[in-house]
């Protein structure tokens, strides 16, 4: 139990300090799990990020689930998800009651925290690029992937980008000696079949049950589960999908979504806000479980078959290209939406450079920089 508690506490701290959306979370996770704690190496981490990008659901949360599973099995994956998600769920539940009275989504302290996210992603791109794109071909894949994602803004473009990157890696590195060690997850294919089976059973049976009952909470769970099953491309895609699924006043809906952008942790917790607005605390729980469950099941299923796939030479050479593609996607996210939505003035640029120096040069812990940014936002900006 101590092992699970340790996983939970680390994820909980990340859930309290990881501002800036999915791309920033990937940076925070890398700093904590790869650089600081060395629970996994860069190659394994990039592979998990790639796997999460191939699956529908909350990509950053799925990476956290995978790391928790690698560390302490499926229960560890659950505690990693719970710890990372709980702070945002709690805050949004509280703010669902207070936001209409106190409008603070544009407060200076929130802007300062967003600037930290720019520095975090820049640090991740810089370090991952050095290790995962050491030659000219993979550096070209990074730049090509970034350009592809920025120019073609479609929901499935990240998946297509990773597939193309993998094909390039497969053909380019067939003769290269691969000395990397494949990571083995303690998950059997039987568990994977159960996870995938449960995912599809719920996806098919929930609409039928919903059509034959008047339960409002079942309707909410069905809507959230279907949304969580269809979201590719990160939490930002949740907005148009949920807007079609739930009957919430538009002003209340958009205000909550704006507030979610400023919260630490996964953007999928916007569902917690919606559930609270509709049905109180019961709605919070149902909506949160409903929207995250598909991603959890798909990641457990994916990891179960990952053991077999990653031992194949063809897969591992393809991953050399895929990992470079992941860096390219992160580079694109650094520009849009993180840089374009966050940088509003010369002061913002100066603060981003300041935070980046603290991260990259002085190696200051991320929670300390987040705390400093909070103070700067409260008393200086």
PyMOL commands that set and color helices and strands:
alter all, ss='L'
color gray80, all
select helices_A, chain A and resi 2-17+22-36+42-54+59-98+108-132+136-151+157-172+189-211+216-230+235-245+250-262+267-310+313-342+346-360+366-379
alter helices_A, ss='H'
color red, helices_A
deselect
rebuild
show_as cartoon
